[in-house]
Amino acid sequence: MAATRRPGRNHLFVPGPTNIPDRVMRAMTVQSEDHRSVDFPALTKPLFQDTKAVYGSTEGTIFLFPASGTGIWESALSNTLSRGDKVLAARFGQFSHLWIDMAQRLGLEVVVQDEEWGTGANPERIGEALRADKNHEIKAVMVVHNETATGVTSDVGAVRKAIDAAGHPALLFVDGVSSIGSLPFKMDEWKVDCAIAGSQKGLMLPAGLGVICVSQKALKAADTSSGQNDRLAHVYFDWADHQKQNPAGYFPYTPPLPLLYGLREALACLNEEGLENVYHRHHVLGEATRQAVAAWGLKTCAKEPKWNSDTVTAILVPEGVDAAAIIKHAYVRYNLALGAGLSQVAGKVFRIGHVGDMNELSLLGAIAGAEMAMLDHGVKVQPGSGVAAASSYLRENPLAKA
């Protein structure tokens, strides 16, 4: 008779949702309460301030929505832009493609800059397009900071410099869903106008809480008092409704109460570790994964080291090997969840997520499981080579800065 139970725990190494710390899970075990009570702001008001730290912002405004990152994309676009507005977007992976698709479906005109998958946004091309836009028809530049599908991180600071060098007033929108809370993010320094995050990645929560940090410039663009009748429609994602309620600690509709308690605890986790240590830890885990890939004799999807992501590594399998079969086998045989290849890289890569609540031994389990699954499918890697390379690097590079 086939086994109906798998002993041990499922080892979750997709690049989101991520593992939830036990203390965060406990914090979310709460009874329902009146979200209009006089006590409720004691929970919520600090969240609007404390969440800004993971964005590298003191000047931005935080809005919290019961939504995924996709909903927050829509929030950024619909609050600031009007039908027919022109936006500039770099496309170099599945998530940058989906954001472009949304903009087009909302009625925006998208100027798409296609880049090779495995690379990221090209600041020089963005600057050229903006300099050519003499009449400033482009209202926003959309960049995915960390493209989860390919394991690529773009240089948002360089994009900001390109915008400034062009002397262009376009808003800068950044998808930080798989970077904020894990990679250095400098909202104020980079003059990002809308920065988008989801709860299920670096914030170490279940999916369902969308977070956006908005600049004063973006808030001004969202002000409809000037009588712009062609503004993109929005109701659920209306910032103005939140601006009326949030300062007093309330929401315009029922908030996801357990996730708010979880967010408070997750922010405490990040604060206790120290954000610089969080960023350092992710870098060490990312580099250890890349050391394992090199020891296997394989390559990452990222074309050059400058594109390497410290939250997810997309690993190219040899020609003739089906990465999807390796992923399925890892799950069924070893109870290991690896990320699948998406769109152009479907069947060509598997992804190891090293994001969120994770340490050395956690990562080594994923590398060992991936190695076993590849060996089971005839991929000619030296048994133990990836684990040895990663463990050697991890022994020499502590996760916390001295």
Secondary structure, DSSP 8 states (H G I E B T S, - for coil): ---S--SS--EEESSSS----HHHHHHT------TTSSSTHHHHHHHHHHTHHHHT-SS-EEEEEES-HHHHHHHHHHHH-BTT-EEEEEE-SHHHHHHHHHHHHHT-EEEEEE--TTS---HHHHHHHHHH-TT--EEEEEEESEETTTTEE--HHHHHHHHHHTT---EEEEE-TTTBTTB---TTTTT-SEEEEETTTTT-S-S-EEEEEE-HHHHHHH-GGG--TTB---STT-HHHHHHHGGGT--SS---HHHHHHHHHHHHHHHHH-HHHHHHHHHHHHHHHHHHHHHHT-EESSSSGGGB-SSEEEEE--TT--HHHHHHHHHHHH-EEEEE--GGGTTTEEEEE--SS--HHHHHHHHHHHHHHHHHTT----TTHHHHHHHHHHHHS-SS--
